Amino acid sequence: MAEQIKATNITWHHETVTRPDREKNNGHGAAVLWFTGLSASGKSTLAQAVQAVLFEHGCQAYVLDGDNIRHGLNKDLGFSPEDREENIRRIGEVAALFLDAGMIVSTAFISPYRADRDKARALCGDKFIEVYVHCPVEVCEKRDPKGLYQKAREGKIPEFTGVSAPYEAPEHPELLINAAERSIEECVGDVIEYLQSRGILDKM
């Protein structure tokens, strides 16, 4: 989907309060935790659990969830490759705004294409943390809380990632989470430890 600015007579306004100012005020660094993986791999569950721990410790944190965003901001988009690209483009832009606000923002989207994730990374720079929530498709299908895999197998859902549409797994994610074998508590601990190792969080 081609990107273009249709508005005219617009000027970029530089802020007087910078991201480092906000980070200092918040007491922690800013980051984009980009959770990616198959449907039912545990992305949203993990992102919400990480947010709960961060919130408990007084951090400014927020989750952009795939389904929730499609109820509002991206309700005009379907699941064609072009719409998936635009879906992730918009989320990358929103995540960058949260990052600029000095927050730790988590995104929980399948985001199946490497090129789209790389564009989001380019927007967020070295604060972009790709978290690959790895879970074999057969395990995801057994979990299948929404019954989506079954519908996809029956041909009721076209272009379903992992069944009739591709998923391009991250080749070099900052963090690889084995969601099929580790508990949610262990997975949350992995994310928190990584944020601490990067200096985004102090020891809790």
C-alpha atoms as one frame of an Amber mdcrd trajectory, in Angstrom:
protein
   0.000   0.000   0.000   1.583   3.250  -1.126   2.293   5.822   1.532   1.561
   9.444   0.783   0.776  12.638   2.643  -2.485  14.040   1.317  -2.674  17.012
   3.683  -1.056  20.270   2.622   0.142  23.317   4.545   1.396  21.221   7.461
   4.549  21.790   9.500   6.369  19.433  11.857   6.433  20.984  15.337   9.435
  20.149  17.495   8.635  19.427  21.109  10.025  21.390  24.031   9.769  18.304
  26.275  11.998  15.524  24.959  11.835  11.760  25.361  14.829  11.778  27.749
  12.950  14.363  29.828   9.951  12.052  30.016  12.107   9.004  30.770  13.736
  10.854  33.655  10.346  11.909  34.968   9.008   8.349  34.638  12.007   6.792
  36.332  12.630   4.276  33.558  13.562   4.091  29.897  11.161   3.936  26.976
  10.841   0.933  24.682   8.667  -0.822  22.124   8.130  -4.494  22.922   6.992
  -5.917  19.596   5.428  -9.317  20.349   5.045 -11.376  17.178   3.931 -14.952
  16.616   1.129 -17.129  15.340  -2.491 -16.766  16.415  -2.931 -18.412  19.860
   0.821 -18.437  20.504   0.272 -16.363  23.639   1.277 -12.881  22.450  -1.595
 -10.956  24.034  -1.513 -12.978  27.253   2.202 -12.353  27.652   1.986  -8.664
  26.733  -0.804  -8.119  29.274   1.075 -10.037  31.960   4.236  -7.982  31.357
   2.177  -4.795  31.523   0.701  -5.878  34.871   4.168  -6.367  36.370   5.411
  -3.044  34.992   2.321  -1.220  36.272   2.716  -2.805  39.705   6.205  -1.332
  39.861   5.057   2.155  38.873   6.102   2.073  35.217   4.284   3.897  32.430
   3.221   0.954  30.257   0.515   0.232  27.693  -0.502  -2.627  25.384  -1.655
  -2.173  21.786  -3.563  -5.400  21.140  -4.285  -6.641  17.630  -7.969  -7.448
  18.081  -8.672  -4.290  20.081  -7.041  -2.030  17.490  -9.132  -3.625  14.738
 -12.272  -2.573  16.620 -11.325   1.084  16.229  -8.260   2.564  14.548  -7.981
  -0.206  11.964 -11.599  -1.304  11.633 -11.478  -0.397   7.935  -8.832  -3.055
   7.225  -9.213  -6.715   6.350  -6.605  -9.472   6.193  -5.310  -9.247   2.635
  -1.524  -8.819   2.339  -2.077  -5.129   1.522  -4.340  -4.578   4.527  -1.968
  -6.461   6.824   0.820  -4.173   5.643  -1.235  -1.060   6.372  -2.345  -2.489
   9.713   1.248  -2.858  10.862   2.307   0.472   9.349  -0.286   2.283  11.451
   0.665   0.376  14.586   4.319   1.159  14.017   3.472   4.857  13.859   1.339
   4.676  17.017   4.013   2.680  18.854   6.570   5.340  17.902   4.322   8.002
  19.458   4.079   6.028  22.711   7.844   5.622  22.612   8.279   9.372  22.221
   6.008   9.796  25.249   8.600   7.896  27.284   6.471   4.789  27.806   7.091
   1.066  27.556   4.561   0.102  24.896   3.847  -3.489  23.917   2.281  -4.477
  20.615   0.599  -7.879  20.288   0.077  -8.507  16.572   0.796 -11.514  14.406
   2.654  -9.134  12.054   3.546 -12.016   9.730   5.856 -10.229   7.304   9.485
  -9.379   8.110   9.457  -6.340   5.842   6.578  -4.787   7.792   8.259  -5.462
  11.134  11.478  -3.975   9.778   9.607  -0.784   8.878   8.314  -0.541  12.448
  11.864  -1.111  13.688  13.111   1.718  11.484  10.553   4.069  13.066  11.570
   3.184  16.613  15.330   2.751  16.241  17.307   0.930  18.912  14.344   1.072
  21.306  12.542  -1.517  19.164  12.631  -4.925  20.847  11.322  -7.766  18.714
   9.938 -10.534  20.940   9.269 -13.716  19.008   6.647 -15.716  20.891   7.502
 -19.077  19.392   4.855 -21.782  19.538   4.468 -24.605  16.992   1.344 -24.316
  14.876   0.061 -27.678  16.133   0.199 -26.389  19.722  -1.486 -23.117  18.734
  -4.172 -25.109  16.966  -4.826 -27.216  20.072  -5.205 -24.062  22.168  -7.276
 -22.186  19.567  -9.473 -20.286  22.074 -11.438 -18.572  19.283 -11.832 -21.633
  17.074 -10.087 -19.824  14.242  -7.813 -22.635  13.075 -10.747 -24.985  12.666
 -12.636 -22.394  10.637  -9.530 -21.780   8.523  -9.133 -25.521   7.893 -12.762
 -25.604   6.783 -12.123 -22.744   4.367 -14.337 -20.341   6.290 -11.477 -17.901
   6.992  -9.360 -17.049   3.928  -5.713 -15.992   4.198  -5.284 -17.257   7.757
  -1.690 -17.082   8.963  -0.128 -20.486   9.515  -2.790 -22.266   7.461  -3.468
 -20.503   4.156  -1.176 -17.480   4.554   2.537 -17.391   5.418   4.241 -16.408
   8.658   7.809 -15.174   8.257   9.443 -15.899  11.598  12.007 -13.387  12.918
  15.552 -14.352  12.013  17.291 -12.320  14.712  14.789 -11.278  17.384  16.077
  -9.483  20.448  14.191 -12.009  22.553  12.969 -15.522  21.748  10.229 -16.829
  24.033   9.458 -20.552  23.982   5.774 -20.220  24.809   5.008 -23.904  24.337
   7.346 -25.123  27.074   7.670 -22.263  29.570   5.082 -20.981  32.013   3.649
 -17.485  31.671   5.538 -16.489  34.827   8.820 -17.661  33.307   8.089 -15.865
  30.048   7.302 -12.614  31.879  10.526 -13.012  33.829  12.478 -13.354  30.570
  11.041 -10.069  29.268  11.648  -8.173  32.508  15.211  -9.478  32.756  15.875
  -8.382  29.193  14.578  -4.868  29.882  16.856  -4.717  32.913  19.843  -5.960
  30.896  19.268  -3.119  28.432  19.118  -0.531  31.210  15.493   0.319  30.427
  14.462  -0.874  33.867  16.305  -0.888  37.154  16.371  -4.093  39.184  12.953
  -4.703  40.735
